[in-house]
Amino acid sequence: MGLSSIETTFERIAAALERIATVAEAWAQPAPILKSGTVLGDIALTPGPVVFAEHPREPVYPAATYPEAQAAVMAYIGAKGHDAGKALLAEFGVKFVKELKPEQYGAMVAKVKDATT
């Protein structure tokens, strides 16, 4: 590889970096602030809070382990009684704590915490 081809390679790299910098500068510009009444396609901006009714977010609960969920249910049964414990488990579509899915553990712990405090 000769000196000429190395220089050509560096020139190509420099040109590519300049193009990347130009694009990055354009992305770094703040987005324009749209005023009320502005129309974007078929969406008109109106004053007031934005409400997203079509896709409600499900609540996010802290992660919990099976032993934590089991302890929470046992504490709930101790405080509220066996029938209340069965009703609580039924809200999650199960009859026993061991039937809960791992992604339900946090919700169960949060539900018990809310119900007992």
Buried (B, 14 or more C-beta within 10 A) or exposed (E): EEEEEEEEEEEEEEEEEEEEEEEEEEEEEEEEEEEEEEEEEEEEEEEEEEEEEEEEEEEEBEEBEEEBBBBBBEBBBEEBEEEEBEEBBEEBEBEEBEEBEEEBBBBBBBBBEEEEE
